[in-house]
Amino acid sequence: MIVDEPGGYVYYGSMTAAPYAGSVFKKIADYLGIKVGESELTVQMPELTDVSLHDAINILGQSELYYELVGEGDKVVSTVPTAGTMLPKGDAVLVRLG
């Protein structure tokens, strides 16, 4: 899967093409009758908007998620992916500061 010239500040393959690839593979699994479910290897992306940087780092650590910081400031403005998204443990999230 290729995303040609992604816009905005998100340009990593894991954050641009991977969601589309995941959707395609889910449809393939549904078509083939393969059961794909939540497991202990997944974690829900926590709500971090308006949380201090220090607290956000602690929350992500407890959720077994890695992070990459974008911007400056001591409060979280947004995250990619958004809160509530199911992610594999050990996945990386983008944390935008402001």
Gaussian input, Z-matrix of N, CA and C with variables (Angstrom, degrees):
# hf/3-21g

backbone

0 1
 N
 C     1     B1
 C     2     B2     1     A1
 N     3     B3     2     A2     1     D1
 C     4     B4     3     A3     2     D2
 C     5     B5     4     A4     3     D3
 N     6     B6     5     A5     4     D4
 C     7     B7     6     A6     5     D5
 C     8     B8     7     A7     6     D6
 N     9     B9     8     A8     7     D7
 C    10    B10     9     A9     8     D8
 C    11    B11    10    A10     9     D9
 N    12    B12    11    A11    10    D10
 C    13    B13    12    A12    11    D11
 C    14    B14    13    A13    12    D12
 N    15    B15    14    A14    13    D13
 C    16    B16    15    A15    14    D14
 C    17    B17    16    A16    15    D15
 N    18    B18    17    A17    16    D16
 C    19    B19    18    A18    17    D17
 C    20    B20    19    A19    18    D18
 N    21    B21    20    A20    19    D19
 C    22    B22    21    A21    20    D20
 C    23    B23    22    A22    21    D21
 N    24    B24    23    A23    22    D22
 C    25    B25    24    A24    23    D23
 C    26    B26    25    A25    24    D24
 N    27    B27    26    A26    25    D25
 C    28    B28    27    A27    26    D26
 C    29    B29    28    A28    27    D27
 N    30    B30    29    A29    28    D28
 C    31    B31    30    A30    29    D29
 C    32    B32    31    A31    30    D30
 N    33    B33    32    A32    31    D31
 C    34    B34    33    A33    32    D32
 C    35    B35    34    A34    33    D33
 N    36    B36    35    A35    34    D34
 C    37    B37    36    A36    35    D35
 C    38    B38    37    A37    36    D36
 N    39    B39    38    A38    37    D37
 C    40    B40    39    A39    38    D38
 C    41    B41    40    A40    39    D39
 N    42    B42    41    A41    40    D40
 C    43    B43    42    A42    41    D41
 C    44    B44    43    A43    42    D42
 N    45    B45    44    A44    43    D43
 C    46    B46    45    A45    44    D44
 C    47    B47    46    A46    45    D45
 N    48    B48    47    A47    46    D46
 C    49    B49    48    A48    47    D47
 C    50    B50    49    A49    48    D48
 N    51    B51    50    A50    49    D49
 C    52    B52    51    A51    50    D50
 C    53    B53    52    A52    51    D51
 N    54    B54    53    A53    52    D52
 C    55    B55    54    A54    53    D53
 C    56    B56    55    A55    54    D54
 N    57    B57    56    A56    55    D55
 C    58    B58    57    A57    56    D56
 C    59    B59    58    A58    57    D57
 N    60    B60    59    A59    58    D58
 C    61    B61    60    A60    59    D59
 C    62    B62    61    A61    60    D60
 N    63    B63    62    A62    61    D61
 C    64    B64    63    A63    62    D62
 C    65    B65    64    A64    63    D63
 N    66    B66    65    A65    64    D64
 C    67    B67    66    A66    65    D65
 C    68    B68    67    A67    66    D66
 N    69    B69    68    A68    67    D67
 C    70    B70    69    A69    68    D68
 C    71    B71    70    A70    69    D69
 N    72    B72    71    A71    70    D70
 C    73    B73    72    A72    71    D71
 C    74    B74    73    A73    72    D72
 N    75    B75    74    A74    73    D73
 C    76    B76    75    A75    74    D74
 C    77    B77    76    A76    75    D75
 N    78    B78    77    A77    76    D76
 C    79    B79    78    A78    77    D77
 C    80    B80    79    A79    78    D78
 N    81    B81    80    A80    79    D79
 C    82    B82    81    A81    80    D80
 C    83    B83    82    A82    81    D81
 N    84    B84    83    A83    82    D82
 C    85    B85    84    A84    83    D83
 C    86    B86    85    A85    84    D84
 N    87    B87    86    A86    85    D85
 C    88    B88    87    A87    86    D86
 C    89    B89    88    A88    87    D87
 N    90    B90    89    A89    88    D88
 C    91    B91    90    A90    89    D89
 C    92    B92    91    A91    90    D90
 N    93    B93    92    A92    91    D91
 C    94    B94    93    A93    92    D92
 C    95    B95    94    A94    93    D93
 N    96    B96    95    A95    94    D94
 C    97    B97    96    A96    95    D95
 C    98    B98    97    A97    96    D96
 N    99    B99    98    A98    97    D97
 C   100   B100    99    A99    98    D98
 C   101   B101   100   A100    99    D99
 N   102   B102   101   A101   100   D100
 C   103   B103   102   A102   101   D101
 C   104   B104   103   A103   102   D102
 N   105   B105   104   A104   103   D103
 C   106   B106   105   A105   104   D104
 C   107   B107   106   A106   105   D105
 N   108   B108   107   A107   106   D106
 C   109   B109   108   A108   107   D107
 C   110   B110   109   A109   108   D108
 N   111   B111   110   A110   109   D109
 C   112   B112   111   A111   110   D110
 C   113   B113   112   A112   111   D111
 N   114   B114   113   A113   112   D112
 C   115   B115   114   A114   113   D113
 C   116   B116   115   A115   114   D114
 N   117   B117   116   A116   115   D115
 C   118   B118   117   A117   116   D116
 C   119   B119   118   A118   117   D117
 N   120   B120   119   A119   118   D118
 C   121   B121   120   A120   119   D119
 C   122   B122   121   A121   120   D120
 N   123   B123   122   A122   121   D121
 C   124   B124   123   A123   122   D122
 C   125   B125   124   A124   123   D123
 N   126   B126   125   A125   124   D124
 C   127   B127   126   A126   125   D125
 C   128   B128   127   A127   126   D126
 N   129   B129   128   A128   127   D127
 C   130   B130   129   A129   128   D128
 C   131   B131   130   A130   129   D129
 N   132   B132   131   A131   130   D130
 C   133   B133   132   A132   131   D131
 C   134   B134   133   A133   132   D132
 N   135   B135   134   A134   133   D133
 C   136   B136   135   A135   134   D134
 C   137   B137   136   A136   135   D135
 N   138   B138   137   A137   136   D136
 C   139   B139   138   A138   137   D137
 C   140   B140   139   A139   138   D138
 N   141   B141   140   A140   139   D139
 C   142   B142   141   A141   140   D140
 C   143   B143   142   A142   141   D141
 N   144   B144   143   A143   142   D142
 C   145   B145   144   A144   143   D143
 C   146   B146   145   A145   144   D144
 N   147   B147   146   A146   145   D145
 C   148   B148   147   A147   146   D146
 C   149   B149   148   A148   147   D147
 N   150   B150   149   A149   148   D148
 C   151   B151   150   A150   149   D149
 C   152   B152   151   A151   150   D150
 N   153   B153   152   A152   151   D151
 C   154   B154   153   A153   152   D152
 C   155   B155   154   A154   153   D153
 N   156   B156   155   A155   154   D154
 C   157   B157   156   A156   155   D155
 C   158   B158   157   A157   156   D156
 N   159   B159   158   A158   157   D157
 C   160   B160   159   A159   158   D158
 C   161   B161   160   A160   159   D159
 N   162   B162   161   A161   160   D160
 C   163   B163   162   A162   161   D161
 C   164   B164   163   A163   162   D162
 N   165   B165   164   A164   163   D163
 C   166   B166   165   A165   164   D164
 C   167   B167   166   A166   165   D165
 N   168   B168   167   A167   166   D166
 C   169   B169   168   A168   167   D167
 C   170   B170   169   A169   168   D168
 N   171   B171   170   A170   169   D169
 C   172   B172   171   A171   170   D170
 C   173   B173   172   A172   171   D171
 N   174   B174   173   A173   172   D172
 C   175   B175   174   A174   173   D173
 C   176   B176   175   A175   174   D174
 N   177   B177   176   A176   175   D175
 C   178   B178   177   A177   176   D176
 C   179   B179   178   A178   177   D177
 N   180   B180   179   A179   178   D178
 C   181   B181   180   A180   179   D179
 C   182   B182   181   A181   180   D180
 N   183   B183   182   A182   181   D181
 C   184   B184   183   A183   182   D182
 C   185   B185   184   A184   183   D183
 N   186   B186   185   A185   184   D184
 C   187   B187   186   A186   185   D185
 C   188   B188   187   A187   186   D186
 N   189   B189   188   A188   187   D187
 C   190   B190   189   A189   188   D188
 C   191   B191   190   A190   189   D189
 N   192   B192   191   A191   190   D190
 C   193   B193   192   A192   191   D191
 C   194   B194   193   A193   192   D192
 N   195   B195   194   A194   193   D193
 C   196   B196   195   A195   194   D194
 C   197   B197   196   A196   195   D195
 N   198   B198   197   A197   196   D196
 C   199   B199   198   A198   197   D197
 C   200   B200   199   A199   198   D198
 N   201   B201   200   A200   199   D199
 C   202   B202   201   A201   200   D200
 C   203   B203   202   A202   201   D201
 N   204   B204   203   A203   202   D202
 C   205   B205   204   A204   203   D203
 C   206   B206   205   A205   204   D204
 N   207   B207   206   A206   205   D205
 C   208   B208   207   A207   206   D206
 C   209   B209   208   A208   207   D207
 N   210   B210   209   A209   208   D208
 C   211   B211   210   A210   209   D209
 C   212   B212   211   A211   210   D210
 N   213   B213   212   A212   211   D211
 C   214   B214   213   A213   212   D212
 C   215   B215   214   A214   213   D213
 N   216   B216   215   A215   214   D214
 C   217   B217   216   A216   215   D215
 C   218   B218   217   A217   216   D216
 N   219   B219   218   A218   217   D217
 C   220   B220   219   A219   218   D218
 C   221   B221   220   A220   219   D219
 N   222   B222   221   A221   220   D220
 C   223   B223   222   A222   221   D221
 C   224   B224   223   A223   222   D222
 N   225   B225   224   A224   223   D223
 C   226   B226   225   A225   224   D224
 C   227   B227   226   A226   225   D225
 N   228   B228   227   A227   226   D226
 C   229   B229   228   A228   227   D227
 C   230   B230   229   A229   228   D228
 N   231   B231   230   A230   229   D229
 C   232   B232   231   A231   230   D230
 C   233   B233   232   A232   231   D231
 N   234   B234   233   A233   232   D232
 C   235   B235   234   A234   233   D233
 C   236   B236   235   A235   234   D234
 N   237   B237   236   A236   235   D235
 C   238   B238   237   A237   236   D236
 C   239   B239   238   A238   237   D237
 N   240   B240   239   A239   238   D238
 C   241   B241   240   A240   239   D239
 C   242   B242   241   A241   240   D240
 N   243   B243   242   A242   241   D241
 C   244   B244   243   A243   242   D242
 C   245   B245   244   A244   243   D243
 N   246   B246   245   A245   244   D244
 C   247   B247   246   A246   245   D245
 C   248   B248   247   A247   246   D246
 N   249   B249   248   A248   247   D247
 C   250   B250   249   A249   248   D248
 C   251   B251   250   A250   249   D249
 N   252   B252   251   A251   250   D250
 C   253   B253   252   A252   251   D251
 C   254   B254   253   A253   252   D252
 N   255   B255   254   A254   253   D253
 C   256   B256   255   A255   254   D254
 C   257   B257   256   A256   255   D255
 N   258   B258   257   A257   256   D256
 C   259   B259   258   A258   257   D257
 C   260   B260   259   A259   258   D258
 N   261   B261   260   A260   259   D259
 C   262   B262   261   A261   260   D260
 C   263   B263   262   A262   261   D261
 N   264   B264   263   A263   262   D262
 C   265   B265   264   A264   263   D263
 C   266   B266   265   A265   264   D264
 N   267   B267   266   A266   265   D265
 C   268   B268   267   A267   266   D266
 C   269   B269   268   A268   267   D267
 N   270   B270   269   A269   268   D268
 C   271   B271   270   A270   269   D269
 C   272   B272   271   A271   270   D270
 N   273   B273   272   A272   271   D271
 C   274   B274   273   A273   272   D272
 C   275   B275   274   A274   273   D273
 N   276   B276   275   A275   274   D274
 C   277   B277   276   A276   275   D275
 C   278   B278   277   A277   276   D276
 N   279   B279   278   A278   277   D277
 C   280   B280   279   A279   278   D278
 C   281   B281   280   A280   279   D279
 N   282   B282   281   A281   280   D280
 C   283   B283   282   A282   281   D281
 C   284   B284   283   A283   282   D282
 N   285   B285   284   A284   283   D283
 C   286   B286   285   A285   284   D284
 C   287   B287   286   A286   285   D285
 N   288   B288   287   A287   286   D286
 C   289   B289   288   A288   287   D287
 C   290   B290   289   A289   288   D288
 N   291   B291   290   A290   289   D289
 C   292   B292   291   A291   290   D290
 C   293   B293   292   A292   291   D291

   B1=1.4314
   B2=1.5243
   B3=1.3261
   B4=1.4588
   B5=1.5264
   B6=1.3189
   B7=1.4620
   B8=1.5170
   B9=1.3100
   B10=1.4629
   B11=1.5185
   B12=1.3139
   B13=1.4634
   B14=1.5345
   B15=1.3486
   B16=1.4665
   B17=1.5200
   B18=1.3143
   B19=1.4620
   B20=1.5136
   B21=1.3062
   B22=1.4547
   B23=1.5143
   B24=1.3168
   B25=1.4515
   B26=1.5237
   B27=1.3349
   B28=1.4584
   B29=1.5166
   B30=1.3246
   B31=1.4475
   B32=1.5250
   B33=1.3123
   B34=1.4548
   B35=1.5254
   B36=1.3250
   B37=1.4587
   B38=1.5174
   B39=1.3409
   B40=1.4615
   B41=1.5250
   B42=1.3172
   B43=1.4612
   B44=1.5197
   B45=1.3176
   B46=1.4655
   B47=1.5239
   B48=1.3108
   B49=1.4658
   B50=1.5275
   B51=1.3212
   B52=1.4624
   B53=1.5321
   B54=1.3375
   B55=1.4669
   B56=1.5310
   B57=1.3210
   B58=1.4644
   B59=1.5247
   B60=1.3253
   B61=1.4637
   B62=1.5291
   B63=1.3136
   B64=1.4588
   B65=1.5152
   B66=1.3201
   B67=1.4607
   B68=1.5263
   B69=1.3157
   B70=1.4733
   B71=1.5242
   B72=1.3378
   B73=1.4566
   B74=1.5202
   B75=1.3292
   B76=1.4619
   B77=1.5209
   B78=1.3252
   B79=1.4631
   B80=1.5244
   B81=1.3275
   B82=1.4628
   B83=1.5315
   B84=1.3313
   B85=1.4638
   B86=1.5258
   B87=1.3356
   B88=1.4672
   B89=1.5221
   B90=1.3202
   B91=1.4641
   B92=1.5272
   B93=1.3270
   B94=1.4580
   B95=1.5231
   B96=1.3276
   B97=1.4589
   B98=1.5106
   B99=1.3024
   B100=1.4624
   B101=1.5249
   B102=1.3220
   B103=1.4674
   B104=1.5239
   B105=1.3117
   B106=1.4547
   B107=1.5201
   B108=1.3168
   B109=1.4522
   B110=1.5111
   B111=1.3079
   B112=1.4516
   B113=1.5273
   B114=1.2925
   B115=1.4568
   B116=1.5198
   B117=1.3135
   B118=1.4627
   B119=1.5162
   B120=1.3341
   B121=1.4549
   B122=1.5249
   B123=1.3304
   B124=1.4620
   B125=1.5209
   B126=1.3111
   B127=1.4564
   B128=1.5265
   B129=1.3298
   B130=1.4593
   B131=1.5234
   B132=1.3443
   B133=1.4661
   B134=1.5222
   B135=1.3354
   B136=1.4650
   B137=1.5277
   B138=1.3168
   B139=1.4662
   B140=1.5269
   B141=1.3274
   B142=1.4623
   B143=1.5267
   B144=1.3174
   B145=1.4663
   B146=1.5259
   B147=1.3288
   B148=1.4681
   B149=1.5311
   B150=1.3247
   B151=1.4617
   B152=1.5284
   B153=1.3258
   B154=1.4686
   B155=1.5241
   B156=1.3279
   B157=1.4569
   B158=1.5282
   B159=1.3042
   B160=1.4659
   B161=1.5225
   B162=1.3346
   B163=1.4596
   B164=1.5257
   B165=1.3386
   B166=1.4646
   B167=1.5235
   B168=1.3298
   B169=1.4630
   B170=1.5252
   B171=1.3231
   B172=1.4665
   B173=1.5244
   B174=1.3313
   B175=1.4691
   B176=1.5232
   B177=1.3293
   B178=1.4599
   B179=1.5224
   B180=1.3189
   B181=1.4651
   B182=1.5193
   B183=1.3354
   B184=1.4604
   B185=1.5228
   B186=1.3370
   B187=1.4675
   B188=1.5246
   B189=1.3282
   B190=1.4705
   B191=1.5311
   B192=1.3442
   B193=1.4595
   B194=1.5239
   B195=1.3134
   B196=1.4583
   B197=1.5226
   B198=1.3245
   B199=1.4590
   B200=1.5168
   B201=1.3264
   B202=1.4535
   B203=1.5249
   B204=1.3190
   B205=1.4587
   B206=1.5211
   B207=1.3275
   B208=1.4581
   B209=1.5155
   B210=1.3249
   B211=1.4576
   B212=1.5131
   B213=1.3213
   B214=1.4597
   B215=1.5112
   B216=1.2994
   B217=1.4494
   B218=1.5064
   B219=1.3217
   B220=1.4538
   B221=1.5222
   B222=1.3494
   B223=1.4708
   B224=1.5149
   B225=1.3270
   B226=1.4589
   B227=1.5259
   B228=1.3296
   B229=1.4705
   B230=1.5221
   B231=1.3388
   B232=1.4622
   B233=1.5167
   B234=1.3292
   B235=1.4574
   B236=1.5277
   B237=1.3161
   B238=1.4623
   B239=1.5182
   B240=1.3084
   B241=1.4486
   B242=1.5310
   B243=1.3028
   B244=1.4617
   B245=1.5295
   B246=1.3220
   B247=1.4643
   B248=1.5294
   B249=1.3216
   B250=1.4580
   B251=1.5189
   B252=1.3264
   B253=1.4628
   B254=1.5254
   B255=1.3287
   B256=1.4590
   B257=1.5314
   B258=1.3320
   B259=1.4641
   B260=1.5233
   B261=1.3143
   B262=1.4701
   B263=1.5312
   B264=1.3139
   B265=1.4632
   B266=1.5180
   B267=1.3264
   B268=1.4518
   B269=1.5128
   B270=1.3454
   B271=1.4609
   B272=1.5327
   B273=1.3128
   B274=1.4732
   B275=1.5264
   B276=1.3178
   B277=1.4624
   B278=1.5311
   B279=1.2994
   B280=1.4485
   B281=1.5289
   B282=1.3133
   B283=1.4588
   B284=1.5148
   B285=1.3227
   B286=1.4726
   B287=1.5259
   B288=1.3215
   B289=1.4613
   B290=1.5256
   B291=1.3002
   B292=1.4593
   B293=1.5007
   A1=107.16
   A2=116.48
   A3=121.97
   A4=108.84
   A5=116.06
   A6=121.88
   A7=105.80
   A8=116.20
   A9=121.96
   A10=109.94
   A11=116.07
   A12=123.79
   A13=112.96
   A14=116.89
   A15=119.06
   A16=110.76
   A17=116.72
   A18=121.22
   A19=111.95
   A20=116.18
   A21=121.89
   A22=112.13
   A23=115.60
   A24=121.18
   A25=112.54
   A26=118.43
   A27=122.19
   A28=108.55
   A29=117.11
   A30=119.92
   A31=112.45
   A32=118.37
   A33=121.63
   A34=109.49
   A35=116.40
   A36=120.96
   A37=112.84
   A38=116.42
   A39=119.64
   A40=112.47
   A41=116.47
   A42=119.57
   A43=112.91
   A44=117.59
   A45=119.67
   A46=110.71
   A47=117.91
   A48=121.13
   A49=112.88
   A50=117.97
   A51=120.95
   A52=113.77
   A53=120.07
   A54=117.91
   A55=112.81
   A56=117.29
   A57=120.44
   A58=110.39
   A59=116.19
   A60=120.05
   A61=110.12
   A62=117.03
   A63=120.75
   A64=112.07
   A65=116.17
   A66=120.92
   A67=111.17
   A68=116.44
   A69=120.88
   A70=110.12
   A71=118.06
   A72=120.81
   A73=112.32
   A74=117.79
   A75=120.63
   A76=110.21
   A77=116.94
   A78=120.48
   A79=111.07
   A80=117.16
   A81=120.59
   A82=109.64
   A83=116.69
   A84=120.71
   A85=110.54
   A86=117.58
   A87=120.95
   A88=110.63
   A89=116.66
   A90=122.47
   A91=111.39
   A92=116.47
   A93=121.18
   A94=112.75
   A95=116.72
   A96=120.44
   A97=114.12
   A98=116.90
   A99=121.43
   A100=108.34
   A101=115.88
   A102=120.49
   A103=109.32
   A104=115.32
   A105=121.11
   A106=106.34
   A107=116.56
   A108=119.02
   A109=112.49
   A110=114.35
   A111=121.44
   A112=107.41
   A113=117.12
   A114=120.59
   A115=109.35
   A116=114.91
   A117=119.33
   A118=111.17
   A119=116.47
   A120=120.41
   A121=112.75
   A122=116.28
   A123=119.94
   A124=109.89
   A125=114.95
   A126=121.39
   A127=107.64
   A128=116.28
   A129=121.02
   A130=109.35
   A131=115.33
   A132=120.52
   A133=108.66
   A134=117.83
   A135=120.35
   A136=112.25
   A137=116.26
   A138=122.64
   A139=107.26
   A140=116.09
   A141=120.62
   A142=113.23
   A143=118.42
   A144=121.21
   A145=109.81
   A146=115.85
   A147=124.97
   A148=114.02
   A149=117.15
   A150=122.06
   A151=107.64
   A152=117.01
   A153=119.67
   A154=109.66
   A155=115.98
   A156=121.52
   A157=110.51
   A158=117.10
   A159=121.89
   A160=111.06
   A161=116.84
   A162=120.52
   A163=111.45
   A164=116.97
   A165=120.79
   A166=110.75
   A167=116.93
   A168=121.01
   A169=110.30
   A170=117.47
   A171=121.19
   A172=111.34
   A173=117.05
   A174=121.34
   A175=110.61
   A176=117.00
   A177=120.46
   A178=111.16
   A179=116.70
   A180=120.53
   A181=112.04
   A182=116.86
   A183=121.24
   A184=111.14
   A185=116.62
   A186=121.47
   A187=112.10
   A188=116.65
   A189=123.02
   A190=111.60
   A191=115.28
   A192=122.12
   A193=109.22
   A194=116.24
   A195=122.15
   A196=107.59
   A197=116.47
   A198=119.24
   A199=110.35
   A200=114.05
   A201=122.51
   A202=106.08
   A203=116.59
   A204=121.62
   A205=111.33
   A206=115.24
   A207=122.23
   A208=107.31
   A209=116.67
   A210=120.61
   A211=111.96
   A212=113.96
   A213=121.08
   A214=108.90
   A215=115.81
   A216=121.24
   A217=110.60
   A218=115.68
   A219=120.11
   A220=112.86
   A221=117.09
   A222=121.22
   A223=109.52
   A224=115.32
   A225=121.38
   A226=108.69
   A227=116.28
   A228=122.62
   A229=109.88
   A230=117.05
   A231=121.07
   A232=109.41
   A233=115.68
   A234=121.61
   A235=109.52
   A236=114.41
   A237=121.58
   A238=105.65
   A239=117.86
   A240=129.79
   A241=111.56
   A242=115.28
   A243=121.38
   A244=110.94
   A245=115.13
   A246=121.60
   A247=110.32
   A248=114.78
   A249=120.76
   A250=114.00
   A251=117.64
   A252=121.15
   A253=109.49
   A254=117.39
   A255=121.59
   A256=108.75
   A257=115.36
   A258=122.00
   A259=110.07
   A260=116.59
   A261=118.92
   A262=109.54
   A263=117.33
   A264=119.62
   A265=108.27
   A266=116.29
   A267=121.07
   A268=113.50
   A269=117.28
   A270=120.63
   A271=109.52
   A272=116.62
   A273=121.88
   A274=109.72
   A275=115.31
   A276=121.51
   A277=108.29
   A278=115.36
   A279=122.06
   A280=107.88
   A281=116.67
   A282=122.43
   A283=108.22
   A284=116.23
   A285=121.03
   A286=108.86
   A287=115.16
   A288=121.58
   A289=111.16
   A290=115.91
   A291=119.64
   A292=111.63
   D1=136.56
   D2=-178.95
   D3=-127.13
   D4=134.43
   D5=171.10
   D6=-109.78
   D7=111.57
   D8=-176.31
   D9=-85.68
   D10=119.40
   D11=177.42
   D12=52.22
   D13=66.25
   D14=177.96
   D15=-62.46
   D16=145.68
   D17=-179.11
   D18=-95.01
   D19=167.73
   D20=177.04
   D21=78.27
   D22=-162.47
   D23=-176.47
   D24=-91.63
   D25=-5.28
   D26=-179.89
   D27=-97.59
   D28=111.02
   D29=-177.42
   D30=-133.55
   D31=10.11
   D32=179.45
   D33=-82.57
   D34=142.30
   D35=-179.47
   D36=-57.18
   D37=-37.00
   D38=-179.12
   D39=-68.52
   D40=-16.13
   D41=-178.23
   D42=-114.38
   D43=-6.72
   D44=178.02
   D45=-112.45
   D46=-57.16
   D47=-175.86
   D48=-83.99
   D49=-34.41
   D50=-174.38
   D51=-57.77
   D52=-42.52
   D53=178.29
   D54=-60.44
   D55=-37.30
   D56=177.98
   D57=-68.64
   D58=-42.81
   D59=178.89
   D60=-62.38
   D61=-40.87
   D62=177.46
   D63=-59.77
   D64=-41.31
   D65=178.01
   D66=-63.48
   D67=-43.06
   D68=178.67
   D69=-62.73
   D70=-47.35
   D71=-179.55
   D72=-64.77
   D73=-33.89
   D74=176.90
   D75=-63.97
   D76=-42.66
   D77=178.68
   D78=-65.41
   D79=-37.61
   D80=177.04
   D81=-63.93
   D82=-45.65
   D83=179.65
   D84=-61.49
   D85=-43.04
   D86=177.58
   D87=-60.30
   D88=-44.96
   D89=-179.40
   D90=-61.33
   D91=-40.65
   D92=-178.54
   D93=-84.54
   D94=-4.76
   D95=179.27
   D96=77.81
   D97=21.42
   D98=178.79
   D99=-84.71
   D100=126.65
   D101=-180.00
   D102=-80.36
   D103=122.41
   D104=177.74
   D105=-119.27
   D106=120.89
   D107=-176.52
   D108=-132.66
   D109=173.69
   D110=175.72
   D111=-70.01
   D112=148.82
   D113=178.53
   D114=-139.15
   D115=177.63
   D116=177.18
   D117=-70.85
   D118=-5.29
   D119=178.89
   D120=-91.10
   D121=2.48
   D122=178.59
   D123=-114.37
   D124=158.82
   D125=179.42
   D126=-143.03
   D127=148.99
   D128=179.10
   D129=-86.68
   D130=132.64
   D131=178.08
   D132=-62.40
   D133=122.24
   D134=-179.61
   D135=-74.04
   D136=157.56
   D137=174.89
   D138=-77.72
   D139=118.11
   D140=-177.48
   D141=-119.15
   D142=-3.92
   D143=-178.23
   D144=-59.21
   D145=131.73
   D146=-179.53
   D147=69.80
   D148=12.58
   D149=176.38
   D150=-90.39
   D151=146.90
   D152=177.57
   D153=-65.41
   D154=153.85
   D155=179.45
   D156=-57.33
   D157=-45.16
   D158=-179.87
   D159=-58.09
   D160=-48.55
   D161=-179.80
   D162=-66.24
   D163=-38.73
   D164=179.73
   D165=-61.62
   D166=-42.62
   D167=178.71
   D168=-61.99
   D169=-41.73
   D170=178.39
   D171=-64.69
   D172=-43.86
   D173=-179.66
   D174=-63.42
   D175=-44.04
   D176=178.92
   D177=-63.94
   D178=-38.86
   D179=177.36
   D180=-62.50
   D181=-42.65
   D182=177.72
   D183=-65.50
   D184=-30.08
   D185=179.11
   D186=-84.60
   D187=-0.22
   D188=-178.76
   D189=60.12
   D190=41.47
   D191=176.79
   D192=-116.85
   D193=143.11
   D194=174.03
   D195=-91.60
   D196=165.81
   D197=-176.82
   D198=-142.88
   D199=157.75
   D200=172.44
   D201=-130.89
   D202=129.87
   D203=-176.66
   D204=-95.34
   D205=139.24
   D206=176.66
   D207=-131.09
   D208=133.43
   D209=178.74
   D210=93.58
   D211=-174.20
   D212=-179.80
   D213=-129.43
   D214=153.84
   D215=179.09
   D216=132.37
   D217=178.53
   D218=-177.75
   D219=-117.50
   D220=9.26
   D221=177.18
   D222=-126.86
   D223=146.14
   D224=177.27
   D225=-79.55
   D226=128.08
   D227=178.54
   D228=-94.40
   D229=-42.24
   D230=179.72
   D231=-161.63
   D232=167.91
   D233=177.13
   D234=-135.94
   D235=154.33
   D236=171.29
   D237=-129.30
   D238=116.17
   D239=3.49
   D240=-77.21
   D241=171.71
   D242=-177.92
   D243=-77.78
   D244=164.95
   D245=179.71
   D246=-57.67
   D247=141.52
   D248=177.71
   D249=95.91
   D250=-16.02
   D251=179.42
   D252=-69.73
   D253=136.23
   D254=176.93
   D255=-83.82
   D256=130.89
   D257=-176.60
   D258=-131.01
   D259=152.04
   D260=171.98
   D261=-68.08
   D262=140.12
   D263=175.00
   D264=-57.43
   D265=139.97
   D266=-179.64
   D267=89.06
   D268=-0.48
   D269=178.66
   D270=-73.53
   D271=162.42
   D272=179.06
   D273=-104.39
   D274=142.05
   D275=176.89
   D276=-122.55
   D277=154.10
   D278=178.28
   D279=-98.71
   D280=124.50
   D281=-179.30
   D282=-113.51
   D283=116.53
   D284=-179.75
   D285=-96.46
   D286=127.63
   D287=-177.14
   D288=-103.79
   D289=155.00
   D290=177.59
   D291=-157.47

